[in-house]
């Protein structure tokens, strides 16, 4: 049996995206599982595809395990490590930016740490969407 996971887009507007992720672990956990694909979010009013996001708020409810939130790159870059508990971190005034490392794709991935059977997480990410216009 595998972990039971869900991903849900709660809001996807021109500037903001809010997504919710859940996991009920069977003890195997997740390793670098893609959760946010910016290009899959709706485009802006000019038709430009979203190519990256910044994280402005993280709402966490973790029971038993931790979750490493990663920026995808040739070597994934840690964005935030969520420890067990129930809390919200508000990064609105500074945001968590993708550092644009080698092989950066803009994707956000999750890796669970110390998952045991019955451990759970619910994580809600509030993000600002970014677009790059093609050069003429």
N, CA, C and O atoms as a Tinker XYZ file with bonds, in Angstrom:
   544  protein
     1  N      0.840000   -1.174000    0.000000    73     2
     2  CA     0.000000    0.000000    0.000000    64     1     3
     3  C      0.890000    1.244000    0.000000    63     2     4     5
     4  O      1.988000    1.217000    0.557000    81     3
     5  N      0.432000    2.318000   -0.611000    73     3     6
     6  CA     1.187000    3.560000   -0.672000    64     5     7
     7  C      0.519000    4.620000    0.192000    63     6     8     9
     8  O     -0.632000    4.472000    0.603000    81     7
     9  N      1.257000    5.687000    0.458000    73     7    10
    10  CA     0.666000    6.831000    1.147000    64     9    11
    11  C     -0.572000    7.286000    0.375000    63    10    12    13
    12  O     -0.611000    7.185000   -0.851000    81    11
    13  N     -1.576000    7.782000    1.086000    73    11    14
    14  CA    -2.771000    8.338000    0.455000    64    13    15
    15  C     -2.596000    9.848000    0.443000    63    14    16    17
    16  O     -2.606000   10.490000    1.493000    81    15
    17  N     -2.433000   10.417000   -0.760000    73    15    18
    18  CA    -2.136000   11.841000   -0.896000    64    17    19
    19  C     -3.182000   12.537000   -1.756000    63    18    20    21
    20  O     -3.785000   11.929000   -2.640000    81    19
    21  N     -3.386000   13.819000   -1.482000    73    19    22
    22  CA    -4.240000   14.646000   -2.324000    64    21    23
    23  C     -3.553000   15.983000   -2.560000    63    22    24    25
    24  O     -2.778000   16.463000   -1.733000    81    23
    25  N     -3.856000   16.568000   -3.704000    73    23    26
    26  CA    -3.435000   17.926000   -4.032000    64    25    27
    27  C     -4.667000   18.650000   -4.539000    63    26    28    29
    28  O     -5.384000   18.137000   -5.398000    81    27
    29  N     -4.917000   19.849000   -4.007000    73    27    30
    30  CA    -6.114000   20.584000   -4.370000    64    29    31
    31  C     -5.770000   22.053000   -4.564000    63    30    32    33
    32  O     -5.117000   22.662000   -3.717000    81    31
    33  N     -6.212000   22.620000   -5.685000    73    31    34
    34  CA    -6.059000   24.044000   -5.913000    64    33    35
    35  C     -7.267000   24.739000   -5.311000    63    34    36    37
    36  O     -8.393000   24.546000   -5.770000    81    35
    37  N     -7.039000   25.546000   -4.287000    73    35    38
    38  CA    -8.120000   26.262000   -3.616000    64    37    39
    39  C     -8.450000   27.563000   -4.327000    63    38    40    41
    40  O     -9.608000   27.977000   -4.366000    81    39
    41  N     -7.424000   28.215000   -4.896000    73    39    42
    42  CA    -7.616000   29.468000   -5.622000    64    41    43
    43  C     -6.481000   29.616000   -6.616000    63    42    44    45
    44  O     -5.319000   29.370000   -6.291000    81    43
    45  N     -6.826000   30.019000   -7.831000    73    43    46
    46  CA    -5.820000   30.252000   -8.869000    64    45    47
    47  C     -6.221000   31.492000   -9.652000    63    46    48    49
    48  O     -6.942000   31.406000  -10.646000    81    47
    49  N     -5.746000   32.646000   -9.195000    73    47    50
    50  CA    -6.046000   33.908000   -9.858000    64    49    51
    51  C     -4.848000   34.392000  -10.653000    63    50    52    53
    52  O     -3.858000   33.676000  -10.800000    81    51
    53  N     -4.942000   35.593000  -11.159000    73    51    54
    54  CA    -3.849000   36.121000  -11.980000    64    53    55
    55  C     -2.580000   36.340000  -11.160000    63    54    56    57
    56  O     -1.477000   36.130000  -11.667000    81    55
    57  N     -2.718000   36.754000   -9.914000    73    55    58
    58  CA    -1.531000   37.059000   -9.103000    64    57    59
    59  C     -1.272000   36.039000   -7.995000    63    58    60    61
    60  O     -0.120000   35.830000   -7.614000    81    59
    61  N     -2.305000   35.411000   -7.480000    73    59    62
    62  CA    -2.199000   34.546000   -6.309000    64    61    63
    63  C     -2.669000   33.129000   -6.649000    63    62    64    65
    64  O     -3.613000   32.941000   -7.417000    81    63
    65  N     -1.994000   32.142000   -6.065000    73    63    66
    66  CA    -2.441000   30.743000   -6.116000    64    65    67
    67  C     -2.362000   30.195000   -4.700000    63    66    68    69
    68  O     -1.401000   30.453000   -3.974000    81    67
    69  N     -3.382000   29.436000   -4.316000    73    67    70
    70  CA    -3.415000   28.793000   -3.005000    64    69    71
    71  C     -3.690000   27.317000   -3.239000    63    70    72    73
    72  O     -4.679000   26.953000   -3.877000    81    71
    73  N     -2.807000   26.469000   -2.718000    73    71    74
    74  CA    -2.944000   25.030000   -2.917000    64    73    75
    75  C     -2.840000   24.297000   -1.589000    63    74    76    77
    76  O     -2.103000   24.705000   -0.692000    81    75
    77  N     -3.600000   23.193000   -1.479000    73    75    78
    78  CA    -3.646000   22.382000   -0.264000    64    77    79
    79  C     -3.180000   20.966000   -0.586000    63    78    80    81
    80  O     -3.562000   20.386000   -1.602000    81    79
    81  N     -2.341000   20.421000    0.305000    73    79    82
    82  CA    -1.780000   19.089000    0.120000    64    81    83
    83  C     -1.979000   18.274000    1.388000    63    82    84    85
    84  O     -1.771000   18.775000    2.492000    81    83
    85  N     -2.384000   17.011000    1.229000    73    83    86
    86  CA    -2.562000   16.134000    2.380000    64    85    87
    87  C     -1.865000   14.804000    2.127000    63    86    88    89
    88  O     -1.636000   14.405000    0.985000    81    87
    89  N     -1.537000   14.137000    3.218000    73    87    90
    90  CA    -0.919000   12.806000    3.152000    64    89    91
    91  C     -1.301000   12.046000    4.416000    63    90    92    93
    92  O     -1.198000   12.561000    5.529000    81    91
    93  N     -1.745000   10.807000    4.215000    73    91    94
    94  CA    -1.879000    9.851000    5.305000    64    93    95
    95  C     -0.885000    8.750000    4.977000    63    94    96    97
    96  O     -1.060000    8.017000    4.003000    81    95
    97  N      0.152000    8.637000    5.785000    73    95    98
    98  CA     1.274000    7.764000    5.451000    64    97    99
    99  C      1.039000    6.311000    5.864000    63    98   100   101
   100  O      0.414000    6.020000    6.884000    81    99
   101  N      1.563000    5.419000    5.033000    73    99   102
   102  CA     1.605000    4.001000    5.392000    64   101   103
   103  C      2.988000    3.646000    5.928000    63   102   104   105
   104  O      3.284000    2.483000    6.200000    81   103
   105  N      3.833000    4.674000    6.074000    73   103   106
   106  CA     5.187000    4.476000    6.572000    64   105   107
   107  C      6.247000    4.580000    5.497000    63   106   108   109
   108  O      7.436000    4.668000    5.803000    81   107
   109  N      5.825000    4.572000    4.222000    73   107   110
   110  CA     6.814000    4.677000    3.144000    64   109   111
   111  C      7.194000    6.123000    2.863000    63   110   112   113
   112  O      8.326000    6.401000    2.467000    81   111
   113  N      6.251000    7.052000    3.067000    73   111   114
   114  CA     6.532000    8.467000    2.875000    64   113   115
   115  C      6.633000    8.869000    1.421000    63   114   116   117
   116  O      6.322000    8.091000    0.519000    81   115
   117  N      7.076000   10.102000    1.207000    73   115   118
   118  CA     7.236000   10.669000   -0.130000    64   117   119
   119  C      8.678000   11.154000   -0.282000    63   118   120   121
   120  O      9.293000   11.621000    0.676000    81   119
   121  N      9.201000   11.035000   -1.493000    73   119   122
   122  CA    10.547000   11.513000   -1.775000    64   121   123
   123  C     10.526000   12.384000   -3.017000    63   122   124   125
   124  O     10.309000   11.888000   -4.123000    81   123
   125  N     10.752000   13.691000   -2.840000    73   123   126
   126  CA    10.824000   14.665000   -3.931000    64   125   127
   127  C      9.639000   14.530000   -4.891000    63   126   128   129
   128  O      9.815000   14.425000   -6.105000    81   127
   129  N      8.432000   14.536000   -4.325000    73   127   130
   130  CA     7.204000   14.433000   -5.118000    64   129   131
   131  C      6.765000   15.837000   -5.528000    63   130   132   133
   132  O      6.609000   16.715000   -4.679000    81   131
   133  N      6.567000   16.048000   -6.827000    73   131   134
   134  CA     6.153000   17.356000   -7.335000    64   133   135
   135  C      4.759000   17.699000   -6.833000    63   134   136   137
   136  O      3.822000   16.916000   -6.989000    81   135
   137  N      4.629000   18.878000   -6.230000    73   135   138
   138  CA     3.350000   19.356000   -5.705000    64   137   139
   139  C      2.859000   20.591000   -6.444000    63   138   140   141
   140  O      1.655000   20.737000   -6.660000    81   139
   141  N      3.766000   21.489000   -6.839000    73   139   142
   142  CA     3.380000   22.713000   -7.542000    64   141   143
   143  C      4.143000   22.785000   -8.859000    63   142   144   145
   144  O      5.373000   22.753000   -8.888000    81   143
   145  N      3.386000   22.883000   -9.943000    73   143   146
   146  CA     3.940000   23.080000  -11.287000    64   145   147
   147  C      3.438000   24.432000  -11.776000    63   146   148   149
   148  O      2.298000   24.527000  -12.230000    81   147
   149  N      4.258000   25.487000  -11.698000    73   147   150
   150  CA     3.780000   26.820000  -12.057000    64   149   151
   151  C      3.142000   26.900000  -13.443000    63   150   152   153
   152  O      2.129000   27.580000  -13.611000    81   151
   153  N      3.702000   26.232000  -14.419000    73   151   154
   154  CA     3.158000   26.314000  -15.782000    64   153   155
   155  C      1.763000   25.712000  -15.893000    63   154   156   157
   156  O      1.062000   25.979000  -16.869000    81   155
   157  N      1.336000   24.898000  -14.908000    73   155   158
   158  CA    -0.008000   24.317000  -14.922000    64   157   159
   159  C     -1.049000   25.266000  -14.318000    63   158   160   161
   160  O     -2.249000   25.009000  -14.420000    81   159
   161  N     -0.601000   26.360000  -13.691000    73   159   162
   162  CA    -1.525000   27.359000  -13.154000    64   161   163
   163  C     -2.069000   28.201000  -14.299000    63   162   164   165
   164  O     -1.473000   28.239000  -15.375000    81   163
   165  N     -3.200000   28.881000  -14.077000    73   163   166
   166  CA    -3.793000   29.645000  -15.177000    64   165   167
   167  C     -2.864000   30.783000  -15.600000    63   166   168   169
   168  O     -2.158000   31.354000  -14.768000    81   167
   169  N     -2.865000   31.111000  -16.898000    73   167   170
   170  CA    -2.014000   32.204000  -17.381000    64   169   171
   171  C     -2.559000   33.564000  -16.951000    63   170   172   173
   172  O     -3.673000   33.670000  -16.437000    81   171
   173  N     -1.751000   34.602000  -17.171000    73   171   174
   174  CA    -2.206000   35.945000  -16.826000    64   173   175
   175  C     -3.132000   36.477000  -17.923000    63   174   176   177
   176  O     -3.418000   35.774000  -18.893000    81   175
   177  N     -3.597000   37.713000  -17.767000    73   175   178
   178  CA    -4.568000   38.287000  -18.713000    64   177   179
   179  C     -3.987000   38.497000  -20.107000    63   178   180   181
   180  O     -4.737000   38.670000  -21.067000    81   179
   181  N     -2.658000   38.483000  -20.231000    73   179   182
   182  CA    -2.018000   38.610000  -21.544000    64   181   183
   183  C     -1.777000   37.250000  -22.192000    63   182   184   185
   184  O     -1.309000   37.162000  -23.328000    81   183
   185  N     -2.106000   36.183000  -21.445000    73   183   186
   186  CA    -1.897000   34.832000  -21.953000    64   185   187
   187  C     -0.537000   34.257000  -21.623000    63   186   188   189
   188  O     -0.187000   33.182000  -22.109000    81   187
   189  N      0.249000   34.962000  -20.795000    73   187   190
   190  CA     1.568000   34.467000  -20.433000    64   189   191
   191  C      1.442000   33.360000  -19.386000    63   190   192   193
   192  O      0.653000   33.465000  -18.447000    81   191
   193  N      2.219000   32.313000  -19.560000    73   191   194
   194  CA     2.223000   31.208000  -18.603000    64   193   195
   195  C      3.011000   31.600000  -17.361000    63   194   196   197
   196  O      4.012000   32.312000  -17.446000    81   195
   197  N      2.555000   31.136000  -16.226000    73   195   198
   198  CA     3.290000   31.320000  -14.977000    64   197   199
   199  C      4.549000   30.461000  -15.048000    63   198   200   201
   200  O      4.478000   29.281000  -15.390000    81   199
   201  N      5.696000   31.046000  -14.729000    73   199   202
   202  CA     6.931000   30.260000  -14.792000    64   201   203
   203  C      7.589000   30.063000  -13.425000    63   202   204   205
   204  O      8.531000   29.282000  -13.291000    81   203
   205  N      7.080000   30.783000  -12.399000    73   203   206
   206  CA     7.618000   30.574000  -11.050000    64   205   207
   207  C      6.645000   31.154000  -10.037000    63   206   208   209
   208  O      5.732000   31.908000  -10.375000    81   207
   209  N      6.868000   30.780000   -8.790000    73   207   210
   210  CA     6.069000   31.302000   -7.677000    64   209   211
   211  C      7.003000   31.657000   -6.531000    63   210   212   213
   212  O      8.121000   31.150000   -6.440000    81   211
   213  N      6.527000   32.535000   -5.663000    73   211   214
   214  CA     7.164000   32.753000   -4.375000    64   213   215
   215  C      6.143000   32.339000   -3.314000    63   214   216   217
   216  O      4.938000   32.509000   -3.505000    81   215
   217  N      6.621000   31.805000   -2.215000    73   215   218
   218  CA     5.743000   31.355000   -1.141000    64   217   219
   219  C      5.587000   32.497000   -0.148000    63   218   220   221
   220  O      6.573000   33.016000    0.376000    81   219
   221  N      4.328000   32.887000    0.110000    73   219   222
   222  CA     4.081000   33.987000    1.036000    64   221   223
   223  C      3.522000   33.526000    2.380000    63   222   224   225
   224  O      3.743000   34.188000    3.394000    81   223
   225  N      2.801000   32.403000    2.407000    73   223   226
   226  CA     2.305000   31.846000    3.671000    64   225   227
   227  C      2.324000   30.325000    3.586000    63   226   228   229
   228  O      2.094000   29.731000    2.532000    81   227
   229  N      2.606000   29.722000    4.729000    73   227   230
   230  CA     2.567000   28.262000    4.850000    64   229   231
   231  C      1.731000   27.932000    6.078000    63   230   232   233
   232  O      2.072000   28.316000    7.197000    81   231
   233  N      0.635000   27.218000    5.857000    73   231   234
   234  CA    -0.222000   26.748000    6.941000    64   233   235
   235  C      0.050000   25.251000    7.093000    63   234   236   237
   236  O     -0.007000   24.504000    6.116000    81   235
   237  N      0.346000   24.819000    8.313000    73   235   238
   238  CA     0.820000   23.455000    8.540000    64   237   239
   239  C      0.010000   22.776000    9.636000    63   238   240   241
   240  O     -0.296000   23.369000   10.671000    81   239
   241  N     -0.330000   21.511000    9.377000    73   239   242
   242  CA    -0.836000   20.611000   10.410000    64   241   243
   243  C     -0.139000   19.280000   10.175000    63   242   244   245
   244  O     -0.484000   18.541000    9.253000    81   243
   245  N      0.846000   18.981000   11.017000    73   243   246
   246  CA     1.665000   17.773000   10.859000    64   245   247
   247  C      1.557000   16.907000   12.102000    63   246   248   249
   248  O      1.702000   17.386000   13.227000    81   247
   249  N      1.305000   15.639000   11.882000    73   247   250
   250  CA     1.222000   14.682000   12.981000    64   249   251
   251  C      2.264000   13.594000   12.758000    63   250   252   253
   252  O      2.092000   12.737000   11.891000    81   251
   253  N      3.353000   13.623000   13.544000    73   251   254
   254  CA     4.337000   12.542000   13.521000    64   253   255
   255  C      5.535000   12.745000   12.637000    63   254   256   257
   256  O      6.655000   12.476000   13.072000    81   255
   257  N      5.362000   13.203000   11.429000    73   255   258
   258  CA     6.486000   13.341000   10.499000    64   257   259
   259  C      6.772000   14.815000   10.239000    63   258   260   261
   260  O      6.003000   15.690000   10.637000    81   259
   261  N      7.876000   15.072000    9.573000    73   259   262
   262  CA     8.216000   16.405000    9.084000    64   261   263
   263  C      8.145000   16.378000    7.569000    63   262   264   265
   264  O      8.137000   15.311000    6.956000    81   263
   265  N      8.092000   17.569000    6.963000    73   263   266
   266  CA     8.065000   17.664000    5.502000    64   265   267
   267  C      9.081000   18.706000    5.067000    63   266   268   269
   268  O      9.068000   19.843000    5.538000    81   267
   269  N      9.963000   18.299000    4.159000    73   267   270
   270  CA    10.936000   19.198000    3.558000    64   269   271
   271  C     10.318000   19.720000    2.263000    63   270   272   273
   272  O     10.067000   18.947000    1.338000    81   271
   273  N     10.072000   21.031000    2.194000    73   271   274
   274  CA     9.543000   21.664000    0.986000    64   273   275
   275  C     10.744000   22.124000    0.178000    63   274   276   277
   276  O     11.596000   22.859000    0.677000    81   275
   277  N     10.807000   21.684000   -1.076000    73   275   278
   278  CA    12.005000   21.856000   -1.901000    64   277   279
   279  C     11.716000   22.612000   -3.197000    63   278   280   281
   280  O     10.644000   22.471000   -3.785000    81   279
   281  N     12.690000   23.417000   -3.635000    73   279   282
   282  CA    12.681000   23.962000   -4.986000    64   281   283
   283  C     13.385000   22.941000   -5.869000    63   282   284   285
   284  O     14.483000   22.496000   -5.534000    81   283
   285  N     12.784000   22.566000   -6.977000    73   283   286
   286  CA    13.383000   21.585000   -7.879000    64   285   287
   287  C     14.530000   22.209000   -8.664000    63   286   288   289
   288  O     14.402000   23.303000   -9.213000    81   287
   289  N     15.643000   21.502000   -8.709000    73   287   290
   290  CA    16.831000   21.911000   -9.473000    64   289   291
   291  C     17.685000   20.664000   -9.659000    63   290   292   293
   292  O     17.309000   19.584000   -9.205000    81   291
   293  N     18.824000   20.801000  -10.318000    73   291   294
   294  CA    19.715000   19.646000  -10.462000    64   293   295
   295  C     19.990000   19.027000   -9.098000    63   294   296   297
   296  O     19.968000   17.805000   -8.945000    81   295
   297  N     20.247000   19.873000   -8.115000    73   295   298
   298  CA    20.290000   19.463000   -6.712000    64   297   299
   299  C     19.202000   20.270000   -6.030000    63   298   300   301
   300  O     19.316000   21.489000   -5.904000    81   299
   301  N     18.119000   19.581000   -5.577000    73   299   302
   302  CA    16.990000   20.285000   -4.981000    64   301   303
   303  C     17.447000   21.195000   -3.841000    63   302   304   305
   304  O     18.356000   20.860000   -3.082000    81   303
   305  N     16.790000   22.363000   -3.742000    73   303   306
   306  CA    17.159000   23.383000   -2.761000    64   305   307
   307  C     16.057000   23.477000   -1.706000    63   306   308   309
   308  O     14.903000   23.725000   -2.055000    81   307
   309  N     16.385000   23.285000   -0.418000    73   307   310
   310  CA    15.362000   23.401000    0.623000    64   309   311
   311  C     14.760000   24.805000    0.668000    63   310   312   313
   312  O     15.480000   25.804000    0.663000    81   311
   313  N     13.431000   24.862000    0.711000    73   311   314
   314  CA    12.725000   26.135000    0.867000    64   313   315
   315  C     12.268000   26.309000    2.311000    63   314   316   317
   316  O     12.332000   27.405000    2.868000    81   315
   317  N     11.799000   25.196000    2.916000    73   315   318
   318  CA    11.237000   25.263000    4.268000    64   317   319
   319  C     11.124000   23.846000    4.800000    63   318   320   321
   320  O     10.749000   22.937000    4.059000    81   319
   321  N     11.439000   23.644000    6.066000    73   319   322
   322  CA    11.230000   22.346000    6.705000    64   321   323
   323  C     10.108000   22.501000    7.712000    63   322   324   325
   324  O     10.234000   23.227000    8.698000    81   323
   325  N      8.999000   21.804000    7.451000    73   323   326
   326  CA     7.836000   21.854000    8.334000    64   325   327
   327  C      7.955000   20.737000    9.366000    63   326   328   329
   328  O      8.031000   19.560000    9.015000    81   327
   329  N      7.971000   21.119000   10.646000    73   327   330
   330  CA     8.077000   20.168000   11.757000    64   329   331
   331  C      6.675000   19.867000   12.294000    63   330   332   333
   332  O      5.738000   20.618000   12.022000    81   331
   333  N      6.522000   18.778000   13.053000    73   331   334
   334  CA     5.207000   18.436000   13.591000    64   333   335
   335  C      4.598000   19.579000   14.403000    63   334   336   337
   336  O      5.299000   20.305000   15.108000    81   335
   337  N      3.283000   19.721000   14.286000    73   335   338
   338  CA     2.541000   20.748000   15.005000    64   337   339
   339  C      1.503000   21.386000   14.103000    63   338   340   341
   340  O      1.313000   20.970000   12.960000    81   339
   341  N      0.835000   22.398000   14.629000    73   339   342
   342  CA    -0.163000   23.162000   13.882000    64   341   343
   343  C      0.219000   24.626000   13.990000    63   342   344   345
   344  O      0.253000   25.180000   15.089000    81   343
   345  N      0.508000   25.262000   12.850000    73   343   346
   346  CA     0.978000   26.644000   12.870000    64   345   347
   347  C      0.900000   27.255000   11.478000    63   346   348   349
   348  O      0.667000   26.561000   10.489000    81   347
   349  N      1.101000   28.566000   11.422000    73   347   350
   350  CA     1.163000   29.316000   10.172000    64   349   351
   351  C      2.399000   30.195000   10.208000    63   350   352   353
   352  O      2.690000   30.843000   11.213000    81   351
   353  N      3.118000   30.208000    9.103000    73   351   354
   354  CA     4.223000   31.150000    8.930000    64   353   355
   355  C      3.810000   32.134000    7.850000    63   354   356   357
   356  O      3.404000   31.738000    6.757000    81   355
   357  N      3.914000   33.420000    8.161000    73   355   358
   358  CA     3.540000   34.479000    7.231000    64   357   359
   359  C      4.808000   35.163000    6.728000    63   358   360   361
   360  O      5.480000   35.886000    7.463000    81   359
   361  N      5.115000   34.915000    5.462000    73   359   362
   362  CA     6.295000   35.501000    4.823000    64   361   363
   363  C      5.897000   36.608000    3.851000    63   362   364   365
   364  O      6.667000   36.950000    2.954000    81   363
   365  N      4.695000   37.171000    4.023000    73   363   366
   366  CA     4.163000   38.141000    3.075000    64   365   367
   367  C      5.119000   39.301000    2.822000    63   366   368   369
   368  O      5.259000   39.743000    1.681000    81   367
   369  N      5.771000   39.796000    3.850000    73   367   370
   370  CA     6.629000   40.967000    3.675000    64   369   371
   371  C      7.965000   40.644000    3.020000    63   370   372   373
   372  O      8.665000   41.551000    2.571000    81   371
   373  N      8.331000   39.364000    2.958000    73   371   374
   374  CA     9.612000   39.037000    2.331000    64   373   375
   375  C      9.527000   37.899000    1.327000    63   374   376   377
   376  O     10.301000   37.882000    0.370000    81   375
   377  N      8.636000   36.967000    1.502000    73   375   378
   378  CA     8.423000   35.817000    0.616000    64   377   379
   379  C      9.625000   34.881000    0.586000    63   378   380   381
   380  O     10.759000   35.290000    0.838000    81   379
   381  N      9.358000   33.639000    0.278000    73   379   382
   382  CA    10.416000   32.653000    0.083000    64   381   383
   383  C     10.603000   32.515000   -1.423000    63   382   384   385
   384  O      9.751000   31.971000   -2.124000    81   383
   385  N     11.729000   33.016000   -1.900000    73   383   386
   386  CA    12.034000   33.035000   -3.328000    64   385   387
   387  C     12.815000   31.797000   -3.730000    63   386   388   389
   388  O     13.625000   31.280000   -2.961000    81   387
   389  N     12.565000   31.334000   -4.933000    73   387   390
   390  CA    13.354000   30.266000   -5.518000    64   389   391
   391  C     14.726000   30.848000   -5.854000    63   390   392   393
   392  O     14.803000   31.871000   -6.534000    81   391
   393  N     15.807000   30.224000   -5.395000    73   391   394
   394  CA    17.132000   30.807000   -5.602000    64   393   395
   395  C     17.694000   30.658000   -7.009000    63   394   396   397
   396  O     18.831000   31.068000   -7.246000    81   395
   397  N     16.956000   30.096000   -7.943000    73   395   398
   398  CA    17.412000   29.970000   -9.337000    64   397   399
   399  C     18.742000   29.255000   -9.469000    63   398   400   401
   400  O     19.641000   29.741000  -10.154000    81   399
   401  N     18.877000   28.109000   -8.824000    73   399   402
   402  CA    20.096000   27.309000   -8.935000    64   401   403
   403  C     20.191000   26.609000  -10.282000    63   402   404   405
   404  O     19.277000   26.703000  -11.102000    81   403
   405  N     21.281000   25.919000  -10.507000    73   403   406
   406  CA    21.510000   25.192000  -11.748000    64   405   407
   407  C     20.412000   24.153000  -11.955000    63   406   408   409
   408  O     20.152000   23.332000  -11.076000    81   407
   409  N     19.777000   24.193000  -13.111000    73   407   410
   410  CA    18.722000   23.235000  -13.431000    64   409   411
   411  C     17.389000   23.577000  -12.799000    63   410   412   413
   412  O     16.489000   22.736000  -12.775000    81   411
   413  N     17.237000   24.793000  -12.286000    73   411   414
   414  CA    15.989000   25.220000  -11.656000    64   413   415
   415  C     14.826000   25.069000  -12.631000    63   414   416   417
   416  O     14.911000   25.502000  -13.780000    81   415
   417  N     13.727000   24.444000  -12.161000    73   415   418
   418  CA    12.549000   24.242000  -13.009000    64   417   419
   419  C     11.352000   25.070000  -12.574000    63   418   420   421
   420  O     10.395000   25.203000  -13.337000    81   419
   421  N     11.376000   25.634000  -11.360000    73   419   422
   422  CA    10.237000   26.357000  -10.825000    64   421   423
   423  C      9.276000   25.475000  -10.048000    63   422   424   425
   424  O      8.367000   25.980000   -9.389000    81   423
   425  N      9.466000   24.160000  -10.117000    73   423   426
   426  CA     8.586000   23.225000   -9.416000    64   425   427
   427  C      8.849000   23.262000   -7.916000    63   426   428   429
   428  O      9.952000   23.584000   -7.474000    81   427
   429  N      7.808000   22.924000   -7.132000    73   427   430
   430  CA     7.950000   22.730000   -5.694000    64   429   431
   431  C      7.670000   21.266000   -5.407000    63   430   432   433
   432  O      6.680000   20.705000   -5.878000    81   431
   433  N      8.556000   20.650000   -4.626000    73   431   434
   434  CA     8.433000   19.233000   -4.287000    64   433   435
   435  C      8.390000   19.060000   -2.773000    63   434   436   437
   436  O      8.853000   19.922000   -2.027000    81   435
   437  N      7.825000   17.926000   -2.325000    73   435   438
   438  CA     7.803000   17.580000   -0.907000    64   437   439
   439  C      8.547000   16.273000   -0.692000    63   438   440   441
   440  O      8.433000   15.343000   -1.490000    81   439
   441  N      9.308000   16.210000    0.390000    73   439   442
   442  CA     9.902000   14.971000    0.878000    64   441   443
   443  C      9.540000   14.845000    2.353000    63   442   444   445
   444  O      9.797000   15.755000    3.141000    81   443
   445  N      8.943000   13.715000    2.722000    73   443   446
   446  CA     8.611000   13.500000    4.128000    64   445   447
   447  C      9.830000   12.963000    4.859000    63   446   448   449
   448  O     10.668000   12.270000    4.281000    81   447
   449  N      9.912000   13.298000    6.149000    73   447   450
   450  CA    11.036000   12.891000    6.981000    64   449   451
   451  C     10.468000   12.152000    8.192000    63   450   452   453
   452  O      9.628000   12.692000    8.912000    81   451
   453  N     10.922000   10.926000    8.415000    73   451   454
   454  CA    10.517000   10.167000    9.588000    64   453   455
   455  C      9.074000    9.714000    9.565000    63   454   456   457
   456  O      8.437000    9.636000   10.616000    81   455
   457  N      8.536000    9.409000    8.375000    73   455   458
   458  CA     7.131000    8.998000    8.267000    64   457   459
   459  C      6.928000    7.589000    8.813000    63   458   460   461
   460  O      7.675000    6.668000    8.481000    81   459
   461  N      5.913000    7.435000    9.650000    73   459   462
   462  CA     5.487000    6.135000   10.169000    64   461   463
   463  C      4.034000    5.925000    9.754000    63   462   464   465
   464  O      3.340000    6.881000    9.409000    81   463
   465  N      3.584000    4.700000    9.787000    73   463   466
   466  CA     2.199000    4.389000    9.441000    64   465   467
   467  C      1.252000    5.209000   10.318000    63   466   468   469
   468  O      1.387000    5.231000   11.542000    81   467
   469  N      0.300000    5.877000    9.682000    73   467   470
   470  CA    -0.689000    6.675000   10.398000    64   469   471
   471  C     -0.313000    8.134000   10.566000    63   470   472   473
   472  O     -1.162000    8.932000   10.964000    81   471
   473  N      0.931000    8.521000   10.276000    73   471   474
   474  CA     1.326000    9.929000   10.328000    64   473   475
   475  C      0.585000   10.693000    9.232000    63   474   476   477
   476  O      0.268000   10.135000    8.182000    81   475
   477  N      0.311000   11.975000    9.486000    73   475   478
   478  CA    -0.441000   12.774000    8.518000    64   477   479
   479  C      0.153000   14.165000    8.362000    63   478   480   481
   480  O      0.842000   14.678000    9.244000    81   479
   481  N     -0.136000   14.755000    7.207000    73   479   482
   482  CA     0.120000   16.188000    7.055000    64   481   483
   483  C     -0.981000   16.821000    6.224000    63   482   484   485
   484  O     -1.570000   16.202000    5.337000    81   483
   485  N     -1.232000   18.080000    6.550000    73   483   486
   486  CA    -2.012000   18.981000    5.709000    64   485   487
   487  C     -1.182000   20.247000    5.621000    63   486   488   489
   488  O     -0.856000   20.856000    6.640000    81   487
   489  N     -0.843000   20.642000    4.407000    73   487   490
   490  CA    -0.051000   21.854000    4.185000    64   489   491
   491  C     -0.765000   22.693000    3.136000    63   490   492   493
   492  O     -1.129000   22.197000    2.070000    81   491
   493  N     -0.961000   23.968000    3.449000    73   491   494
   494  CA    -1.540000   24.911000    2.497000    64   493   495
   495  C     -0.461000   25.940000    2.170000    63   494   496   497
   496  O      0.104000   26.569000    3.064000    81   495
   497  N     -0.184000   26.102000    0.880000    73   495   498
   498  CA     0.782000   27.098000    0.412000    64   497   499
   499  C      0.032000   28.243000   -0.251000    63   498   500   501
   500  O     -0.776000   28.031000   -1.156000    81   499
   501  N      0.309000   29.464000    0.209000    73   499   502
   502  CA    -0.177000   30.656000   -0.475000    64   501   503
   503  C      1.018000   31.208000   -1.244000    63   502   504   505
   504  O      2.094000   31.409000   -0.682000    81   503
   505  N      0.814000   31.449000   -2.539000    73   503   506
   506  CA     1.931000   31.810000   -3.413000    64   505   507
   507  C      1.580000   32.990000   -4.317000    63   506   508   509
   508  O      0.426000   33.171000   -4.703000    81   507
   509  N      2.592000   33.785000   -4.646000    73   507   510
   510  CA     2.467000   34.826000   -5.655000    64   509   511
   511  C      3.036000   34.259000   -6.942000    63   510   512   513
   512  O      4.117000   33.671000   -6.959000    81   511
   513  N      2.286000   34.446000   -8.018000    73   511   514
   514  CA     2.690000   33.928000   -9.327000    64   513   515
   515  C      3.545000   34.960000  -10.070000    63   514   516   517
   516  O      3.339000   36.167000   -9.941000    81   515
   517  N      4.510000   34.456000  -10.851000    73   515   518
   518  CA     5.388000   35.328000  -11.635000    64   517   519
   519  C      5.392000   34.865000  -13.085000    63   518   520   521
   520  O      5.280000   33.675000  -13.381000    81   519
   521  N      5.524000   35.844000  -13.986000    73   519   522
   522  CA     5.466000   35.590000  -15.419000    64   521   523
   523  C      6.665000   36.262000  -16.077000    63   522   524   525
   524  O      7.092000   37.334000  -15.648000    81   523
   525  N      7.197000   35.648000  -17.095000    73   523   526
   526  CA     8.266000   36.268000  -17.870000    64   525   527
   527  C      7.769000   36.399000  -19.298000    63   526   528   529
   528  O      7.461000   35.409000  -19.961000    81   527
   529  N      7.697000   37.635000  -19.757000    73   527   530
   530  CA     7.247000   37.887000  -21.129000    64   529   531
   531  C      8.360000   37.490000  -22.094000    63   530   532   533
   532  O      9.535000   37.726000  -21.814000    81   531
   533  N      8.002000   36.892000  -23.223000    73   531   534
   534  CA     9.032000   36.567000  -24.219000    64   533   535
   535  C      9.663000   37.834000  -24.777000    63   534   536   537
   536  O      9.001000   38.861000  -24.924000    81   535
   537  N     10.939000   37.747000  -25.081000    73   535   538
   538  CA    11.653000   38.893000  -25.650000    64   537   539
   539  C     11.246000   39.057000  -27.117000    63   538   540   541
   540  O     11.075000   38.068000  -27.830000    81   539
   541  N     11.092000   40.301000  -27.563000    73   539   542
   542  CA    10.716000   40.532000  -28.983000    64   541   543
   543  C     11.850000   40.181000  -29.926000    63   542   544
   544  O     11.705000   40.314000  -31.141000    81   543
